[in-house]
Amino acid sequence: MSAIEKLPAEDIPDNGLLRFLTCGSVDDGKSTLIGRLLYDSKTILADTLHAIQRSSARRGLDIVDLSLLTDGLQAEREQGITIDVAYRYFTTGTRKYIIADAPGHEQYTRNMVTAASTADLAIILIDARKGVLTQTRRHSYVAHLLGIPHIVVAVNKMDLVDYAQETFDRIRSDYLDFANGLGIADVRFIPLSALHGDMIVERGERLHWYDGPTLFEMLEGAPAIHSEHDEKFRFPVQYVCRPQDSANPELHDYRGFLGRVESGELHVGDRVTVLPSGLESRVRDIQVLGQSLPRAVAEQSVSILLDDEIDISRGDMIVRSGELPQVSKNIDAMLCWLSESPLDPRRKYLLRHTTRDSKAMLAAIAFRVDINSMQQQPAERLLMNDIARVSFRLAQPIFADPYAESRGTGAFIIIDESTNNTVAAGMILGTAGGDSG
């Protein structure tokens, strides 16, 4: 019985939710790492384990292929690679996890961007035999660009280099040279063998020279989301609830504003400002399924009731008074182009920011990033997987924060209205002009 199992339920710590991403080059062992983590932490259901045991036997393998836990697509299993983002959910009793296993191939950079957009920690896998590769730098750059605050560099397959400390130290030095130039602040290193389980959950006996935490201990101790610094309250309105029930007079004057708290927290009695009108009011009640709460916190879906009758509709935003975001029709952003069709600078697109949509025209492409060399290059158009700094002019103002301050209100997507496809994802650097017209 573990120490956690011995504790009374009320004494078991809750470390919050952690979303993390695994990425690296092809065949670095990402899927095996996740499988080993789930297997050694005893979070695999018995029927799932039996299924992968049968699949492994059909392949003629002597050991269980733990990568099958995440390589769910038949095409991936046939090729032995990951071509889409695979998600896994598990809990250890002290923390809930959402794992995203990102593809390793260069042509699937856009899939990695999708997975990184909600991650709080990234595990960058490096094959101990190969060291820091171009794809290592590419994924590290994307993780840094997408604002993932914590990076763990896992030097895998140490069993294939005789668990040599010199190999680990050389890779660590090479990566730090690159990371320092990119501005990555929080990076930790760990040697491991996903195949044999060394330094995943158990320490093993072959990496005695490493005295740091295991990967599992790093994950358990990582800061919870929205806990590292004070955040400004942002509440994009999704729906206005006005019940039409003449038989219930209590509902006659009910006017609730429904949505999801993107960041910060709000208490009953707080003064708030509604955008774009700029009108102020006081929070009369906060409800979830008709039950009143004293406060609303980040990522919680609630209904907010105000003291005053204010005209509010979907796409408006409720913020705490004195903590207003930037309101503008002009934005500067880093853009990841996701579509197979190139960006057409002459046409209009739809920009979706929180619950607000606006027609958008490309104003300029400042530069395109060469994802291999990290050099800035001039560009007149963008192709699939391109990352560039751009400017947009909008028909309607948005209420934005720089992505570095708030991922929820600093991000947007671009939609092609002719196909309704999402063609790009963007991270706001700032607003130009600050106009709210």
Secondary structure, 3 states (H helix, E strand, C coil): CCHHHHCCHHHCCCCCEEEEEEEECCCCCHHHHHHHHHHHCCCCCHHHHHHHHHHHHHCCCCCCCHHHHCCCCHHHHHHCCCCCCEEEEEECCCCEEEEEECCCCHHHHHHHHHHHCCCCEEEEEEECCCCCCHHHHHHHHHHHHCCCCEEEEEEECHHHHCCCHHHHHHHHHHHHHHHHHHCCCCEEEEECECCCCECCCCCCCCCCCCCCCCHHHHHHHCCCCCCCCCCCCEEEEEEEECCCCCCCHHHCCCCEEEEECCECCEECCCEEEEECCCCEEEEEEEEECCEEECEECCCCEEEEEECCCCCCCCCCEEEECCCCCEEEEEEEEEEEECCCCCCCCCCEEEEEECCEEEEEEEEEEEEEECCCCCCEECCCCCCCCCEEEEEEEEEEEEEECCCCCCHHHHEEEEEECCCCEEEEEEEEEEECCCCCC
